[in-house]
Amino acid sequence: MNITVVGSGYVGLVTGACIAEMGNQVYCVDVDQTKIENLKQGILPIYEPGLEDIVRDNHASERLIFTTSLAEAVEQSEVFFIAVGTPPGEDGSADLRYVLEVARQIGDTLRAPAIIVNKSTVPVGTADLVREAISERLEARGVEIEFSVVSNPEFLKEGAAVNDFMHPDRIVIGADNEHARQVMSALYAPFIRNRPRTLFMGIRDAEMTKYAANAMLATKISFMNEIAGLCERLDVDVENVRVGIGSDERIGYHFIYAGCGYGGSCFPKDVKALIRIAHQSDFEPKLLQAVEARNEQQKHTLFNKLSSHFNGDLAGRTIAVWGLAFKPGTDDMREAPSVVLINSLINAGAKVRAFDPIARETARREFPEAWFADGRLEIVEGQYEAAIDADALCLVTEWKPFRRPDFRALKRLLNTPLIVDGRNQYDREQLQREGFAYYGIGRQPVAA
Ligand SMILES: NC(=O)c1ccc[n+]([C@@H]2O[C@H](COP(=O)([O-])OP(=O)(O)OC[C@H]3O[C@@H](n4cnc5c(N)ncnc54)[C@H](O)[C@@H]3O)[C@@H](O)[C@H]2O)c1
């Protein structure tokens, strides 16, 4: 099949590369010239395990072609994936400007019947807007070309995106005609040979499914963070509660870790967008609002613990931060709890020395240059280097190398043996024995 994927970010690049891997001819289009030039040379704009090899191999075999020109791709393609960003607008609603811009460009260039697949996360009804935008441009050109619009939301997880795309637990296809359903089935067949799991539904149902999935996962996290807050006040360890409820099959262990809040490019924006969709539909989304409010508050929890430990006086102190990415396995720092923590620490006059196994370059772009120039913020190359002469170590992202660190070395390196554990990674009794002061989330602190 000949396919075009518009947008070469986390979703578009993974989609394009994985579809090419199955023998299809794929054009990956992006407006970002540097991104495309780098991709042509095998330099990826993102870190995603396993992606680099697939991109290089398929590019070398000319199944994966990178271009900034949709017109060049259009000639060859029968299916177009729209995989551009839908960031939150000022009022929290999904900003559809990029999606509709791509739709208009498709309308300007389309030559033969095609299927337009919306992979971006978009509000219910967006397929209609995409259809209108394409039709308007076709009419303006005075041509009649048949096309279908399909909703095919993406459920991949950053950090495991290639594996998720190659082995999906479900493929949701919202389509309103048999031809589109057949083409989409054929396209995805190689990914689900042993486990057929394509769910066909209405276009609007598919659009809603994606938001409902992310909102549900965000709800589980915020619920557990709320329970954690209560545990701290009642002398209960939330880790025991987690295991105690997770063993109930109706609840399950996934997404019930208490922590310093969810981040990333999806949960925060999708919960906000769903709240906005509800308001526009004259419906009060009480639960979703609470999920979001709890998360906003939760992102401040590490700073609050540090601040109260030091009696509100963080000026001049050095805080080591382990983990900058919003979760392990990615270099993505969008809406990461580390950003809220580092901003708060620096605004309180502290100095931050941070380490992340992968997201160091992202971090250098994320914070003001002046902070690096005057030494308020340092991104270091080793996890133990971050701890040298620091007054506390704060664990923000649960990368594997942080799971079982050398506590003796840490105790030697830190000025004060204090660990603030934003992911409940450490055994508080062990840290107590090793002579650390310790704060977790939803558990009793350990005094030094
Ligand atoms: N990142 C995830 O884990 C994930 C998972 C599932 C769904 N989604 C959804 O997928 C969509 C894309 O997310 P992402 O994280 O890949 O975004 P991204 O920001 O990483 O990538 C978007 C890309 O689109 C490009 N672009 C913008 N306008 C363009 C245009 N007119 N023509 C060509 N390219 C254009 C940008 O240059 C950028 O490279 C969003 O709606 C998101 O909610 C993301």
The ligand as an SDF file (V2000), in Angstrom:
LIG
                    3D

 44 48  0  0  0  0  0  0  0  0999 V2000
    2.8340   11.4040   22.0340 N   0  0  0  0  0  0  0  0  0  0  0  0
    2.0390   10.4150   22.3730 C   0  0  0  0  0  0  0  0  0  0  0  0
    2.3710    9.5650   23.1910 O   0  0  0  0  0  0  0  0  0  0  0  0
    0.6810   10.2750   21.7440 C   0  0  0  0  0  0  0  0  0  0  0  0
   -0.0200    9.0780   21.8950 C   0  0  0  0  0  0  0  0  0  0  0  0
   -1.2780    8.9630   21.2930 C   0  0  0  0  0  0  0  0  0  0  0  0
   -1.8210   10.0380   20.6080 C   0  0  0  0  0  0  0  0  0  0  0  0
   -1.1200   11.2110   20.5050 N   0  0  0  0  0  0  0  0  0  0  0  0
   -1.7210   12.3000   19.7410 C   0  0  0  0  0  0  0  0  0  0  0  0
   -1.1000   12.3190   18.4580 O   0  0  0  0  0  0  0  0  0  0  0  0
   -0.9840   13.6650   17.9760 C   0  0  0  0  0  0  0  0  0  0  0  0
    0.4710   13.9610   17.6690 C   0  0  0  0  0  0  0  0  0  0  0  0
    1.2160   13.8950   18.8840 O   0  0  0  0  0  0  0  0  0  0  0  0
    2.8070   13.8510   18.9010 P   0  0  0  0  0  0  0  0  0  0  0  0
    3.2160   13.6360   20.3130 O   0  0  0  0  0  0  0  0  0  0  0  0
    3.2910   12.9230   17.8570 O   0  0  0  0  0  0  0  0  0  0  0  0
    3.1330   15.3590   18.4540 O   0  0  0  0  0  0  0  0  0  0  0  0
    4.5570   15.9900   18.0790 P   0  0  0  0  0  0  0  0  0  0  0  0
    4.4910   17.3930   18.5280 O   0  0  0  0  0  0  0  0  0  0  0  0
    5.6540   15.1020   18.5750 O   0  0  0  0  0  0  0  0  0  0  0  0
    4.5960   15.9250   16.4780 O   0  0  0  0  0  0  0  0  0  0  0  0
    3.7600   16.6720   15.6530 C   0  0  0  0  0  0  0  0  0  0  0  0
    4.5030   16.9390   14.3560 C   0  0  0  0  0  0  0  0  0  0  0  0
    3.5950   17.5120   13.4130 O   0  0  0  0  0  0  0  0  0  0  0  0
    4.3240   18.4490   12.6330 C   0  0  0  0  0  0  0  0  0  0  0  0
    3.3890   19.3340   11.9170 N   0  0  0  0  0  0  0  0  0  0  0  0
    2.6300   20.3380   12.4020 C   0  0  0  0  0  0  0  0  0  0  0  0
    1.8960   20.9040   11.4280 N   0  0  0  0  0  0  0  0  0  0  0  0
    2.1960   20.2510   10.2810 C   0  0  0  0  0  0  0  0  0  0  0  0
    1.7610   20.3480    8.9470 C   0  0  0  0  0  0  0  0  0  0  0  0
    0.8680   21.2790    8.5680 N   0  0  0  0  0  0  0  0  0  0  0  0
    2.2860   19.5050    8.0350 N   0  0  0  0  0  0  0  0  0  0  0  0
    3.1920   18.5980    8.3880 C   0  0  0  0  0  0  0  0  0  0  0  0
    3.6390   18.4390    9.6570 N   0  0  0  0  0  0  0  0  0  0  0  0
    3.1540   19.2420   10.5920 C   0  0  0  0  0  0  0  0  0  0  0  0
    5.2330   19.1190   13.6320 C   0  0  0  0  0  0  0  0  0  0  0  0
    6.3260   19.7710   12.9990 O   0  0  0  0  0  0  0  0  0  0  0  0
    5.6620   17.9270   14.4880 C   0  0  0  0  0  0  0  0  0  0  0  0
    6.8390   17.3280   13.9850 O   0  0  0  0  0  0  0  0  0  0  0  0
   -1.5840   14.5400   19.0720 C   0  0  0  0  0  0  0  0  0  0  0  0
   -2.9320   14.7660   18.7820 O   0  0  0  0  0  0  0  0  0  0  0  0
   -1.4650   13.6670   20.3140 C   0  0  0  0  0  0  0  0  0  0  0  0
   -2.4470   13.9700   21.2740 O   0  0  0  0  0  0  0  0  0  0  0  0
    0.1220   11.3470   21.0390 C   0  0  0  0  0  0  0  0  0  0  0  0
  1  2  1  0
  2  3  2  0
  2  4  1  0
  4  5  1  0
  4 44  2  0
  5  6  2  0
  6  7  1  0
  7  8  2  0
  8  9  1  0
  8 44  1  0
  9 10  1  0
  9 42  1  0
 10 11  1  0
 11 12  1  0
 11 40  1  0
 12 13  1  0
 13 14  1  0
 14 15  2  0
 14 16  1  0
 14 17  1  0
 17 18  1  0
 18 19  2  0
 18 20  1  0
 18 21  1  0
 21 22  1  0
 22 23  1  0
 23 24  1  0
 23 38  1  0
 24 25  1  0
 25 26  1  0
 25 36  1  0
 26 27  1  0
 26 35  1  0
 27 28  2  0
 28 29  1  0
 29 30  1  0
 29 35  2  0
 30 31  1  0
 30 32  2  0
 32 33  1  0
 33 34  2  0
 34 35  1  0
 36 37  1  0
 36 38  1  0
 38 39  1  0
 40 41  1  0
 40 42  1  0
 42 43  1  0
M  CHG  2   8   1  16  -1
M  END
$$$$
